[in-house]
Amino acid sequence: MSDFIIGLTGGIGSGKTTVTNIFAELGIDIVDADIIARDVVAIDSPALLSISKHFGTNYIQPNGQLNRALLRQKIFSNDADKLWLNNLLHPLIREQIVSQAKASLSPYCIVVAPLLIENNLTTLVNRVLVIDVKESTQIARSMQRDNNSKEQIQAIINSQVTRQVRQEHADDLLNNDDCSIANLKESIAQLHQTYLLSAGTFQDNLI
């Protein structure tokens, strides 16, 4: 069980997946909030049935999966619907994050969540690692990766906390603007050693 938990976050296009993959190569267990968020609304799940009952069966696709695009349009245009959905899903997601972190066997584990700060998941972690990039970098990378328009990417950026707010919440800040993979791996190796030491001290204090 990993008692020491790192919360990793960053805006769209910051390189969270690349960073977490490098930590995984070092043997660190990753708890991915995005994957959990998809799992809690899997086909025939209680949460999906609640969504269907509340919003209507047209929010479920013919194959039984959630119509994410339609639901996204709905909650972005109605704060009350967004609040209802958050009240349904957030406790389920938190429960799974805690469960998976407890099941982790690595010296420490990483909870990666784009909305770590927005959804107050910082209360579940011991340290916050922010992957920090300029907004221009976010837009360029996301447009290239997702084939979305600049306006679409900007809307996502505007819906998240600002770069400054992330920086204020960070215990550790990893700049990923112009890093080569080699430089990124070197920085992560240093953080890894720091976290191993912190996890060991934390464990000693629990005994």
GROMACS elastic network, one bead per residue, 0.5 to 0.9 nm:
[ bonds ]
;  ai    aj funct       b0    kb
    1   101     6  0.72556   500
    1   102     6  0.50815   500
    1   103     6  0.53989   500
    1   106     6  0.72919   500
    1   107     6  0.80194   500
    1   108     6  0.84400   500
    2     5     6  0.68965   500
    2    29     6  0.89449   500
    2   101     6  0.63041   500
    2   102     6  0.59903   500
    2   103     6  0.73722   500
    2   104     6  0.53685   500
    2   105     6  0.60012   500
    2   106     6  0.61688   500
    2   107     6  0.58604   500
    2   108     6  0.50002   500
    2   109     6  0.60328   500
    2   199     6  0.85302   500
    3   101     6  0.78808   500
    3   102     6  0.71959   500
    3   104     6  0.88285   500
    3   107     6  0.81585   500
    3   108     6  0.67884   500
    3   109     6  0.82281   500
    3   126     6  0.89368   500
    3   199     6  0.76758   500
    3   202     6  0.79587   500
    3   203     6  0.73246   500
    4   107     6  0.75242   500
    4   109     6  0.67383   500
    4   110     6  0.88321   500
    4   125     6  0.74780   500
    4   126     6  0.62284   500
    4   127     6  0.85215   500
    4   195     6  0.85153   500
    4   198     6  0.79995   500
    4   199     6  0.54101   500
    4   200     6  0.87253   500
    4   202     6  0.70132   500
    4   203     6  0.79523   500
    5   101     6  0.75386   500
    5   108     6  0.57459   500
    5   109     6  0.51615   500
    5   110     6  0.57740   500
    5   111     6  0.69947   500
    5   124     6  0.77277   500
    5   126     6  0.53509   500
    5   127     6  0.68532   500
    5   128     6  0.88796   500
    5   199     6  0.84284   500
    6   108     6  0.73964   500
    6   109     6  0.62324   500
    6   111     6  0.60947   500
    6   112     6  0.82880   500
    6   125     6  0.56503   500
    6   126     6  0.59359   500
    6   127     6  0.50166   500
    6   128     6  0.58512   500
    6   129     6  0.68205   500
    6   195     6  0.83509   500
    7   109     6  0.87076   500
    7   110     6  0.58179   500
    7   112     6  0.59426   500
    7   113     6  0.73625   500
    7   116     6  0.72053   500
    7   121     6  0.80572   500
    7   122     6  0.67692   500
    7   124     6  0.80830   500
    7   125     6  0.56093   500
    7   126     6  0.74755   500
    7   127     6  0.60888   500
    7   129     6  0.59700   500
    7   130     6  0.82926   500
    8    16     6  0.76875   500
    8    20     6  0.83249   500
    8   110     6  0.65889   500
    8   111     6  0.59779   500
    8   113     6  0.63264   500
    8   114     6  0.79854   500
    8   116     6  0.75813   500
    8   127     6  0.85741   500
    8   128     6  0.59559   500
    8   130     6  0.58791   500
    8   131     6  0.74636   500
    9    14     6  0.89460   500
    9    16     6  0.69175   500
    9   111     6  0.85405   500
    9   112     6  0.59214   500
    9   113     6  0.54059   500
    9   114     6  0.51272   500
    9   115     6  0.71201   500
    9   116     6  0.61325   500
    9   117     6  0.80481   500
    9   128     6  0.76302   500
    9   129     6  0.64307   500
    9   130     6  0.50872   500
    9   131     6  0.62417   500
    9   132     6  0.89082   500
    9   166     6  0.82579   500
   10    13     6  0.81857   500
   10    14     6  0.58541   500
   10    15     6  0.78186   500
   10    16     6  0.65608   500
   10   113     6  0.80508   500
   10   114     6  0.58334   500
   10   115     6  0.82149   500
   10   116     6  0.86694   500
   10   129     6  0.84911   500
   10   130     6  0.54631   500
   10   132     6  0.63347   500
   10   133     6  0.82644   500
   10   163     6  0.83975   500
   10   166     6  0.74831   500
   11    14     6  0.55901   500
   11    15     6  0.85502   500
   11    16     6  0.83755   500
   11   114     6  0.63791   500
   11   115     6  0.84988   500
   11   130     6  0.89330   500
   11   131     6  0.77786   500
   11   132     6  0.78372   500
   11   133     6  0.81035   500
   11   135     6  0.87253   500
   11   138     6  0.73409   500
   11   156     6  0.89581   500
   11   157     6  0.69760   500
   11   160     6  0.73775   500
   11   161     6  0.83255   500
   11   162     6  0.85239   500
   11   163     6  0.77689   500
   11   166     6  0.88122   500
   12    15     6  0.78831   500
   12    16     6  0.84031   500
   12   114     6  0.75717   500
   12   138     6  0.60417   500
   12   139     6  0.81672   500
   12   141     6  0.87253   500
   12   142     6  0.69550   500
   12   153     6  0.80539   500
   12   156     6  0.76064   500
   12   157     6  0.68803   500
   12   160     6  0.89956   500
   13    16     6  0.77490   500
   13   133     6  0.83821   500
   13   137     6  0.72726   500
   13   139     6  0.70326   500
   13   140     6  0.80795   500
   13   141     6  0.54895   500
   13   142     6  0.51323   500
   13   143     6  0.88360   500
   13   145     6  0.83792   500
   14    17     6  0.86956   500
   14   131     6  0.61164   500
   14   132     6  0.65078   500
   14   133     6  0.58103   500
   14   134     6  0.85143   500
   14   137     6  0.76250   500
   14   138     6  0.59402   500
   14   141     6  0.80660   500
   14   142     6  0.88064   500
   14   175     6  0.89695   500
   14   176     6  0.68169   500
   14   177     6  0.78756   500
   15    18     6  0.53172   500
   15    19     6  0.62853   500
   15    20     6  0.86909   500
   15   131     6  0.70970   500
   15   132     6  0.88819   500
   15   133     6  0.88001   500
   15   138     6  0.89719   500
   15   141     6  0.89484   500
   15   176     6  0.71420   500
   16    19     6  0.51879   500
   16    20     6  0.60838   500
   16    21     6  0.85053   500
   16   112     6  0.76784   500
   16   113     6  0.88682   500
   16   114     6  0.83296   500
   16   130     6  0.89991   500
   16   131     6  0.66947   500
   17    20     6  0.52038   500
   17    21     6  0.60348   500
   17    22     6  0.86681   500
   17   112     6  0.87633   500
   18    21     6  0.52097   500
   18    22     6  0.64565   500
   18    23     6  0.89197   500
   18   181     6  0.88442   500
   19    22     6  0.52293   500
   19    23     6  0.64584   500
   19    24     6  0.86993   500
   19   131     6  0.82856   500
   19   184     6  0.78018   500
   19   185     6  0.82452   500
   19   188     6  0.77223   500
   20    23     6  0.50123   500
   20    24     6  0.60865   500
   20    25     6  0.86301   500
   20    28     6  0.88403   500
   20    30     6  0.71070   500
   20   110     6  0.79587   500
   20   112     6  0.76399   500
   21    25     6  0.62591   500
   21    26     6  0.88032   500
   21    30     6  0.86275   500
   22    25     6  0.50316   500
   22    26     6  0.65981   500
   22   184     6  0.87560   500
   22   185     6  0.68110   500
   22   188     6  0.75465   500
   22   189     6  0.89055   500
   23    26     6  0.50855   500
   23    27     6  0.67821   500
   23    28     6  0.56534   500
   23    29     6  0.80490   500
   23    30     6  0.81280   500
   23   110     6  0.84431   500
   23   185     6  0.88179   500
   23   188     6  0.72522   500
   23   189     6  0.83161   500
   23   192     6  0.76772   500
   24    27     6  0.50996   500
   24    29     6  0.61736   500
   24    30     6  0.67532   500
   25    28     6  0.72257   500
   26   189     6  0.83340   500
   26   192     6  0.81594   500
   27   106     6  0.67967   500
   27   107     6  0.89045   500
   28   104     6  0.87588   500
   28   105     6  0.85190   500
   28   106     6  0.54723   500
   28   107     6  0.73691   500
   28   108     6  0.67346   500
   28   109     6  0.57890   500
   28   110     6  0.72835   500
   29   101     6  0.83727   500
   29   104     6  0.61896   500
   29   105     6  0.73564   500
   29   106     6  0.59287   500
   29   107     6  0.87817   500
   29   108     6  0.75242   500
   29   109     6  0.50166   500
   29   110     6  0.64070   500
   29   111     6  0.87580   500
   30   100     6  0.89738   500
   30   101     6  0.84547   500
   30   104     6  0.84505   500
   30   109     6  0.59856   500
   30   111     6  0.60706   500
   30   112     6  0.71167   500
   31    35     6  0.84397   500
   31    36     6  0.82968   500
   31    97     6  0.66283   500
   31   100     6  0.65374   500
   31   101     6  0.67368   500
   31   104     6  0.87266   500
   31   109     6  0.73650   500
   31   110     6  0.59838   500
   31   112     6  0.62136   500
   31   113     6  0.86824   500
   32    35     6  0.54531   500
   32    36     6  0.64187   500
   32    37     6  0.87341   500
   32    97     6  0.79841   500
   32   110     6  0.82551   500
   32   111     6  0.59585   500
   32   112     6  0.50955   500
   32   113     6  0.65116   500
   33    37     6  0.59972   500
   33    38     6  0.86660   500
   33    93     6  0.71417   500
   33    94     6  0.85803   500
   33    96     6  0.86829   500
   33    97     6  0.69409   500
   33   111     6  0.69982   500
   33   112     6  0.61009   500
   33   113     6  0.51480   500
   33   114     6  0.80342   500
   33   115     6  0.88102   500
   33   116     6  0.87598   500
   34    37     6  0.50001   500
   34    38     6  0.64164   500
   34    39     6  0.87030   500
   34   112     6  0.81304   500
   34   113     6  0.67046   500
   34   114     6  0.79471   500
   35    38     6  0.51776   500
   35    39     6  0.62006   500
   35    40     6  0.88325   500
   36    40     6  0.62021   500
   36    41     6  0.88962   500
   36    92     6  0.88898   500
   36    93     6  0.61988   500
   36    96     6  0.69152   500
   36    97     6  0.75534   500
   37    40     6  0.55550   500
   37    41     6  0.70321   500
   37    89     6  0.76285   500
   37    90     6  0.85121   500
   37    92     6  0.84584   500
   37    93     6  0.60467   500
   38    41     6  0.56176   500
   38    42     6  0.64546   500
   39    42     6  0.50369   500
   39    43     6  0.87694   500
   39    45     6  0.85931   500
   40    45     6  0.67652   500
   40    46     6  0.82361   500
   40    47     6  0.65469   500
   40    48     6  0.78301   500
   40    89     6  0.75368   500
   40    92     6  0.69529   500
   40    93     6  0.71143   500
   40    96     6  0.87429   500
   41    44     6  0.79441   500
   41    45     6  0.57780   500
   41    46     6  0.76610   500
   41    47     6  0.55324   500
   41    49     6  0.85150   500
   41    51     6  0.87916   500
   41    65     6  0.81363   500
   41    66     6  0.70958   500
   41    89     6  0.84764   500
   42    45     6  0.54157   500
   42    46     6  0.87933   500
   42    47     6  0.81998   500
   42    48     6  0.67904   500
   42    64     6  0.86507   500
   42    65     6  0.67371   500
   42    66     6  0.76055   500
   43    48     6  0.69598   500
   43    49     6  0.87522   500
   43    63     6  0.85868   500
   43    64     6  0.55948   500
   43    65     6  0.53812   500
   43    66     6  0.75601   500
   44    47     6  0.82810   500
   44    48     6  0.64158   500
   44    49     6  0.65791   500
   44    64     6  0.74135   500
   44    65     6  0.84022   500
   45    48     6  0.52693   500
   45    49     6  0.64061   500
   45    50     6  0.87587   500
   46    49     6  0.51328   500
   46    50     6  0.62383   500
   46    51     6  0.87380   500
   47    50     6  0.50311   500
   47    51     6  0.62718   500
   47    52     6  0.86975   500
   47    88     6  0.72416   500
   47    89     6  0.72954   500
   47    92     6  0.87229   500
   48    51     6  0.50308   500
   48    52     6  0.62222   500
   48    53     6  0.86285   500
   48    60     6  0.82167   500
   48    65     6  0.83659   500
   48    66     6  0.70400   500
   49    52     6  0.50554   500
   49    53     6  0.61642   500
   49    54     6  0.85920   500
   50    53     6  0.50927   500
   50    54     6  0.60715   500
   50    55     6  0.84807   500
   50    88     6  0.84574   500
   51    54     6  0.51252   500
   51    55     6  0.58139   500
   51    56     6  0.73838   500
   51    57     6  0.84583   500
   51    59     6  0.77316   500
   51    60     6  0.86734   500
   51    66     6  0.87702   500
   51    85     6  0.78175   500
   51    88     6  0.87838   500
   52    55     6  0.54845   500
   52    58     6  0.76456   500
   52    59     6  0.62610   500
   52    60     6  0.66676   500
   52    66     6  0.87709   500
   53    56     6  0.55956   500
   53    57     6  0.70223   500
   54    57     6  0.88177   500
   55    58     6  0.80163   500
   55    59     6  0.68474   500
   55    71     6  0.86053   500
   55    81     6  0.88023   500
   56    59     6  0.59723   500
   56    60     6  0.80472   500
   57    60     6  0.54974   500
   57    61     6  0.83396   500
   58    61     6  0.69591   500
   58    62     6  0.89553   500
   58    67     6  0.79803   500
   58    70     6  0.87641   500
   59    65     6  0.87478   500
   59    66     6  0.62113   500
   59    67     6  0.51287   500
   59    68     6  0.77989   500
   59    70     6  0.65700   500
   59    71     6  0.65964   500
   60    63     6  0.79832   500
   60    64     6  0.58549   500
   60    65     6  0.57008   500
   60    67     6  0.53211   500
   60    68     6  0.87130   500
   61    64     6  0.53066   500
   61    65     6  0.53335   500
   61    66     6  0.60092   500
   61    67     6  0.55745   500
   62    65     6  0.74138   500
   63    66     6  0.88814   500
   64    67     6  0.89565   500
   65    68     6  0.86257   500
   66    69     6  0.87825   500
   66    70     6  0.88981   500
   66    71     6  0.81892   500
   67    70     6  0.55994   500
   67    71     6  0.63064   500
   67    72     6  0.86552   500
   68    71     6  0.50737   500
   68    72     6  0.58900   500
   68    73     6  0.85729   500
   69    72     6  0.51215   500
   69    73     6  0.63573   500
   69    74     6  0.87387   500
   70    73     6  0.52400   500
   70    74     6  0.63300   500
   70    75     6  0.89397   500
   71    75     6  0.62785   500
   71    76     6  0.85377   500
   72    75     6  0.54552   500
   72    76     6  0.60730   500
   72    77     6  0.86504   500
   73    76     6  0.53955   500
   73    77     6  0.64164   500
   73    78     6  0.88445   500
   74    77     6  0.55551   500
   74    78     6  0.63714   500
   74    81     6  0.73248   500
   74    82     6  0.79955   500
   75    78     6  0.50846   500
   75    79     6  0.64585   500
   75    80     6  0.79067   500
   75    81     6  0.54110   500
   75    83     6  0.83267   500
   75    85     6  0.80572   500
   76    79     6  0.70799   500
   76    81     6  0.85694   500
   76    82     6  0.70457   500
   77    81     6  0.85099   500
   77    82     6  0.85147   500
   78    81     6  0.54471   500
   78    82     6  0.63313   500
   78    83     6  0.87755   500
   79    83     6  0.60793   500
   79    84     6  0.85916   500
   80    83     6  0.51011   500
   80    84     6  0.62338   500
   80    85     6  0.86960   500
   81    84     6  0.50635   500
   81    85     6  0.62069   500
   81    86     6  0.85662   500
   82    85     6  0.51894   500
   82    86     6  0.61052   500
   82    87     6  0.85715   500
   83    86     6  0.50650   500
   83    87     6  0.60714   500
   83    88     6  0.85895   500
   84    87     6  0.51764   500
   84    88     6  0.63324   500
   84    89     6  0.88027   500
   85    88     6  0.50848   500
   85    89     6  0.61191   500
   85    90     6  0.82423   500
   86    89     6  0.52227   500
   86    90     6  0.54332   500
   86    91     6  0.83770   500
   87    90     6  0.59103   500
   87    91     6  0.70415   500
   88    91     6  0.67837   500
   88    92     6  0.73486   500
   89    92     6  0.52887   500
   89    93     6  0.61412   500
   89    94     6  0.86672   500
   90    93     6  0.50621   500
   90    94     6  0.60758   500
   90    95     6  0.85123   500
   90   119     6  0.78245   500
   91    94     6  0.51220   500
   91    95     6  0.60929   500
   91    96     6  0.86972   500
   92    95     6  0.51504   500
   92    96     6  0.63703   500
   92    97     6  0.87289   500
   93    96     6  0.52203   500
   93    97     6  0.61874   500
   93    98     6  0.87163   500
   94    97     6  0.50555   500
   94    98     6  0.62245   500
   94    99     6  0.85439   500
   94   121     6  0.76092   500
   94   124     6  0.84938   500
   95    98     6  0.53168   500
   95    99     6  0.61695   500
   95   100     6  0.87081   500
   96   100     6  0.60170   500
   96   101     6  0.84027   500
   97   100     6  0.52984   500
   97   101     6  0.60646   500
   97   102     6  0.85528   500
   97   111     6  0.74710   500
   97   124     6  0.86432   500
   98   101     6  0.51467   500
   98   102     6  0.61317   500
   98   103     6  0.86574   500
   98   124     6  0.75852   500
   99   102     6  0.52183   500
   99   103     6  0.63413   500
   99   104     6  0.88867   500
  100   104     6  0.63072   500
  101   104     6  0.51721   500
  101   105     6  0.87320   500
  101   108     6  0.89240   500
  101   109     6  0.66730   500
  101   110     6  0.81278   500
  101   111     6  0.77854   500
  102   105     6  0.82801   500
  104   107     6  0.84164   500
  104   108     6  0.79168   500
  104   109     6  0.66680   500
  105   108     6  0.79427   500
  105   109     6  0.82185   500
  106   109     6  0.62771   500
  107   195     6  0.87103   500
  107   196     6  0.66622   500
  107   199     6  0.65964   500
  107   200     6  0.78335   500
  108   195     6  0.73206   500
  108   196     6  0.70982   500
  108   199     6  0.62029   500
  110   125     6  0.87582   500
  111   116     6  0.87134   500
  111   125     6  0.78773   500
  112   115     6  0.89793   500
  112   116     6  0.76599   500
  113   117     6  0.85718   500
  113   121     6  0.82872   500
  114   117     6  0.81550   500
  114   118     6  0.86242   500
  114   160     6  0.86279   500
  115   119     6  0.57295   500
  115   120     6  0.81166   500
  115   121     6  0.79360   500
  115   160     6  0.73704   500
  115   161     6  0.83689   500
  116   119     6  0.56428   500
  116   120     6  0.61292   500
  116   122     6  0.60786   500
  116   128     6  0.89407   500
  117   120     6  0.50704   500
  117   121     6  0.62049   500
  117   122     6  0.61065   500
  117   161     6  0.77250   500
  117   165     6  0.87358   500
  117   166     6  0.74597   500
  117   169     6  0.77607   500
  118   121     6  0.77892   500
  118   160     6  0.73092   500
  118   161     6  0.68016   500
  119   122     6  0.81637   500
  120   123     6  0.63157   500
  120   124     6  0.84389   500
  121   124     6  0.55553   500
  121   125     6  0.73775   500
  122   125     6  0.54676   500
  122   126     6  0.79798   500
  122   127     6  0.80660   500
  122   128     6  0.71599   500
  122   169     6  0.87224   500
  123   126     6  0.80442   500
  125   128     6  0.71388   500
  127   170     6  0.77795   500
  127   171     6  0.58608   500
  127   172     6  0.76713   500
  128   169     6  0.69555   500
  128   170     6  0.51483   500
  128   171     6  0.51749   500
  128   172     6  0.63199   500
  128   173     6  0.85315   500
  129   169     6  0.87350   500
  129   170     6  0.57435   500
  129   171     6  0.61294   500
  129   173     6  0.58769   500
  129   174     6  0.72310   500
  130   166     6  0.67007   500
  130   167     6  0.69826   500
  130   169     6  0.81744   500
  130   170     6  0.57009   500
  130   171     6  0.79371   500
  130   172     6  0.63426   500
  130   173     6  0.50574   500
  130   174     6  0.61573   500
  130   175     6  0.83677   500
  131   172     6  0.87476   500
  131   173     6  0.62559   500
  131   175     6  0.60128   500
  131   176     6  0.64930   500
  132   163     6  0.74723   500
  132   166     6  0.82668   500
  132   167     6  0.77515   500
  132   173     6  0.65205   500
  132   174     6  0.57947   500
  132   176     6  0.59899   500
  132   177     6  0.74289   500
  133   136     6  0.82394   500
  133   137     6  0.62904   500
  133   138     6  0.68585   500
  133   163     6  0.81119   500
  133   174     6  0.86774   500
  133   175     6  0.60268   500
  133   176     6  0.56541   500
  133   177     6  0.50038   500
  133   178     6  0.87906   500
  134   137     6  0.52312   500
  134   138     6  0.65292   500
  134   139     6  0.89334   500
  134   163     6  0.80016   500
  134   176     6  0.89045   500
  134   177     6  0.67455   500
  135   139     6  0.62997   500
  135   140     6  0.86789   500
  135   154     6  0.89259   500
  135   157     6  0.81796   500
  135   163     6  0.80789   500
  136   139     6  0.52226   500
  136   140     6  0.61949   500
  136   141     6  0.86095   500
  137   140     6  0.51973   500
  137   141     6  0.60183   500
  137   142     6  0.83264   500
  137   177     6  0.65796   500
  137   178     6  0.89610   500
  138   141     6  0.54443   500
  138   142     6  0.59556   500
  138   143     6  0.84311   500
  138   153     6  0.82007   500
  138   157     6  0.84016   500
  138   177     6  0.89330   500
  139   142     6  0.52722   500
  139   143     6  0.59879   500
  139   144     6  0.85286   500
  139   150     6  0.64888   500
  139   153     6  0.61396   500
  139   154     6  0.71107   500
  139   157     6  0.86668   500
  140   143     6  0.53813   500
  140   144     6  0.62966   500
  140   145     6  0.86447   500
  140   150     6  0.82439   500
  141   144     6  0.52085   500
  141   145     6  0.59913   500
  141   146     6  0.84039   500
  142   145     6  0.50010   500
  142   146     6  0.56185   500
  142   147     6  0.73818   500
  142   148     6  0.72130   500
  142   149     6  0.89299   500
  142   150     6  0.85855   500
  142   153     6  0.68711   500
  143   146     6  0.55742   500
  143   147     6  0.50509   500
  143   148     6  0.51155   500
  143   149     6  0.62298   500
  143   150     6  0.65795   500
  143   152     6  0.89721   500
  143   153     6  0.72265   500
  144   147     6  0.56386   500
  144   148     6  0.78120   500
  145   148     6  0.81485   500
  146   149     6  0.88658   500
  148   151     6  0.81535   500
  148   152     6  0.61992   500
  148   153     6  0.67428   500
  149   152     6  0.52125   500
  149   153     6  0.64431   500
  149   154     6  0.86082   500
  150   153     6  0.52009   500
  150   154     6  0.60355   500
  150   155     6  0.86034   500
  151   154     6  0.50248   500
  151   155     6  0.61600   500
  151   156     6  0.87756   500
  152   155     6  0.51823   500
  152   156     6  0.65357   500
  152   157     6  0.88362   500
  153   156     6  0.51798   500
  153   157     6  0.62751   500
  153   158     6  0.86432   500
  154   158     6  0.60645   500
  154   159     6  0.86176   500
  155   158     6  0.50674   500
  155   159     6  0.62858   500
  155   160     6  0.89843   500
  156   159     6  0.51320   500
  156   160     6  0.66896   500
  157   160     6  0.54331   500
  157   161     6  0.78490   500
  157   162     6  0.79243   500
  158   161     6  0.74251   500
  158   162     6  0.77340   500
  159   162     6  0.89628   500
  161   164     6  0.81735   500
  161   165     6  0.62069   500
  161   166     6  0.69238   500
  162   165     6  0.52340   500
  162   166     6  0.64662   500
  162   167     6  0.87192   500
  163   166     6  0.51845   500
  163   167     6  0.62284   500
  163   168     6  0.87120   500
  164   167     6  0.50289   500
  164   168     6  0.62217   500
  164   169     6  0.88075   500
  165   168     6  0.50498   500
  165   169     6  0.64391   500
  165   170     6  0.87848   500
  166   169     6  0.51920   500
  166   170     6  0.62329   500
  167   170     6  0.51130   500
  167   171     6  0.84660   500
  167   172     6  0.87157   500
  167   173     6  0.71307   500
  168   171     6  0.84221   500
  169   172     6  0.89725   500
  170   173     6  0.60729   500
  172   191     6  0.84658   500
  174   184     6  0.86558   500
  174   187     6  0.77255   500
  174   188     6  0.83673   500
  175   178     6  0.81864   500
  175   179     6  0.77492   500
  175   184     6  0.88119   500
  176   179     6  0.53680   500
  176   180     6  0.86254   500
  176   184     6  0.74146   500
  179   182     6  0.78770   500
  179   183     6  0.58284   500
  179   184     6  0.58416   500
  180   183     6  0.52046   500
  180   184     6  0.61081   500
  180   185     6  0.85551   500
  181   185     6  0.60220   500
  181   186     6  0.85478   500
  182   185     6  0.51757   500
  182   186     6  0.62836   500
  182   187     6  0.88012   500
  183   186     6  0.50442   500
  183   187     6  0.62886   500
  183   188     6  0.86094   500
  184   187     6  0.51888   500
  184   188     6  0.61384   500
  184   189     6  0.85270   500
  185   188     6  0.50352   500
  185   189     6  0.59734   500
  185   190     6  0.86484   500
  186   189     6  0.50843   500
  186   190     6  0.64527   500
  186   191     6  0.88195   500
  187   190     6  0.52465   500
  187   191     6  0.64083   500
  187   192     6  0.86421   500
  188   192     6  0.59325   500
  188   193     6  0.86495   500
  189   193     6  0.63918   500
  189   194     6  0.87496   500
  190   193     6  0.53056   500
  190   194     6  0.64237   500
  190   195     6  0.87448   500
  191   194     6  0.50079   500
  191   195     6  0.60959   500
  191   196     6  0.85503   500
  192   195     6  0.50953   500
  192   196     6  0.61028   500
  192   197     6  0.86510   500
  193   196     6  0.50793   500
  193   197     6  0.62945   500
  193   198     6  0.86120   500
  194   197     6  0.52432   500
  194   198     6  0.61623   500
  194   199     6  0.85541   500
  195   199     6  0.58489   500
  195   200     6  0.83673   500
  196   199     6  0.51077   500
  196   200     6  0.61227   500
  196   201     6  0.86555   500
  197   200     6  0.51147   500
  197   201     6  0.62408   500
  197   202     6  0.85250   500
  198   201     6  0.51324   500
  198   202     6  0.59923   500
  198   203     6  0.85380   500
  199   203     6  0.60938   500
  199   204     6  0.85970   500
  200   203     6  0.51193   500
  200   204     6  0.62346   500
  200   205     6  0.87222   500
  201   204     6  0.50494   500
  201   205     6  0.62851   500
  201   206     6  0.87817   500
  202   205     6  0.51911   500
  202   206     6  0.64964   500
  203   206     6  0.51230   500
  203   207     6  0.66767   500
  204   207     6  0.53974   500
